[in-house]
């Protein structure tokens, strides 16, 4: 009864599989699908795009920036403190006004000096209400200037060194992430392949052991084997039935994981087509040169060293006195006033504020800050930055040496993997032939159950070792 129920479960499983959509997949098919539609590939692409637009934003910082600013409406009706020239006192006066202004400006950062050139044009309008209302207009057709921190930390200088390197690192990281996606697809592919081989072996072993049990029962009846040998075979058959159930369940889990990773329809039944291998030998020196040239971690080390230099330069600049330069020149003109002689308000006109007789506008400012006593705080920060720079430089040197050693080791392992796969394939073939001969000899009565079981285990182990070596070859290939 138990055997009939087990066969019913197996029949139900295969019926469910037949209703699924079958898809034959090679390793190259799996890699292509992983790069075009897996969730991992989307994350990789969008991560790179974020870095790309950050670099574009950096480049835009050194292009002219044109901007328009306007205070469309600003209304005030309140008591305000004003100076009365007749009494020479400050008085609170009730005022009501409507103010508007607009400006157009161009700004250009200068990477070499760390300063900023600017040019702007503006127009202001102020409407006064009250017993003698009038409108004032003020124009500044142009103002050109330059501002910079003198003897200070030039942020632009270090950005121009770091940002291109960061973008180069992002491109290298993108290629690395693509390869990691390939590795993940390779892992799913061979996990399913191993699960499929386990299932095939479990089906074969169960049916073959069942056949051998029938043979053993006949031999027991004629007295050519002992009772304990028959019991061992029946125990083995029971174990094979459990292994078969587990193999079916594991295959289903691996199939679902692979289908989910590739974002295929949930009902897809993937049939794995194992790949061949290439007799490829990678030159150690060439692999090391390419790793130095293309590996994101190596460039990250260089970026770390430059960032340390920038930090030291920044803390050193803070130890010196601070000076800011702000210089500008322009022209302006205003129109609209209260004519006290005639006791009448005169409204300004926009045409008047743009006529040639402009007033000059000049501005020059130099701000200075000198640290006198800070109890060694700035000096301590500078020494701390220097210490961190030294520590990071040593860490980078050690990391570089370890990286190069790891590359050489991986190349040596890959160059040996081709022979390992061939040896595993030969062992698989020999173990299979050996088991067939041992099974035939058992039927004839010249081999005991222990020898038969040992041969079957050797056959299964050799088959799995071949698939594992094949997986290791392709995992190393995409590492």
Secondary structure as UniProt FT lines:
FT   HELIX           2..18
FT   STRAND          21..25
FT   HELIX           27..37
FT   HELIX           39..60
FT   TURN            61..62
FT   STRAND          65..84
FT   TURN            85..88
FT   STRAND          89..110
FT   TURN            111..114
FT   STRAND          115..128
FT   TURN            131..132
FT   STRAND          134..150
FT   HELIX           155..222
FT   HELIX           227..262
FT   TURN            266..267
FT   STRAND          268..272
FT   HELIX           284..294
FT   HELIX           296..319
FT   STRAND          322..335
FT   STRAND          337..339
FT   TURN            340..343
FT   STRAND          344..346
FT   TURN            350..351
FT   HELIX           352..354
FT   STRAND          359..369
FT   TURN            375..376
FT   HELIX           377..444
FT   HELIX           449..477
//
